[in-house]
Amino acid sequence: MNRARAALRPALGSLVATAVIGALAVCTAQPLLFPSLGPTAYLLFATPTHPAASPRNTVVGHVIGVLAGAAGLAAFNLWHTPPDLVHLTWGRAGAAVLALTLTCGGMAWSNRPHPPAGATTLIIALGVLHTPVQLAEILLGVVLLLVAATAINRLTGVPQPLWDPPRDEGPPGGLPRRRKRAPV
């Protein structure tokens, strides 16, 4: 019974949060609900105290993903090229490779891991969502999910940091936390 109970809370949290965002997306005809929100929702509801699920890492990771995706589009001059996931071109593949490289490197360099941001950057670099307005809407969708998850987690008594990840935890196999240098 414990396993079923443990699965129920993340499932119901994801249901409520994505239903609200989906309803907003339908009512506004804007792409507020997109694929990388799925793994983000899982992290926020199933592992809310994991560093990758912290609000800081969630926001920063997706911002890095959006910027890297935009850089891939710009580097390969694909801003106005429609997506075609069935017949991938060398340019589109190059944009995706560059974007994912920048996203992974940027999250590692900043020590702000949020793996779903890798999907966000590919959504952009592959041209699925690529206009400046759509890039802003991606970030709005992330913020909406984060607000909903924080509210749901806190209302149900689940601990979740308000911004920074807990200090006593680090990502398994991740980069060590930066240490402040002692004064010389």
Secondary structure, DSSP 8 states (H G I E B T S, - for coil): -HHHHHHHHHHHHHHHHHHHHHHHHHHHTS----TTHHHHHHHHHH-TTSGGGSHHHHHHHHHHHHHHHHHHHHHTT-TTS---SSS--HHHHHHHHHHHHHHHHHHHHHT---TTHHHHHHHHHTTSS-SHHHHHHHHHHHHHHHHHHHHHHHHTT----SSS--TT---TTS----------
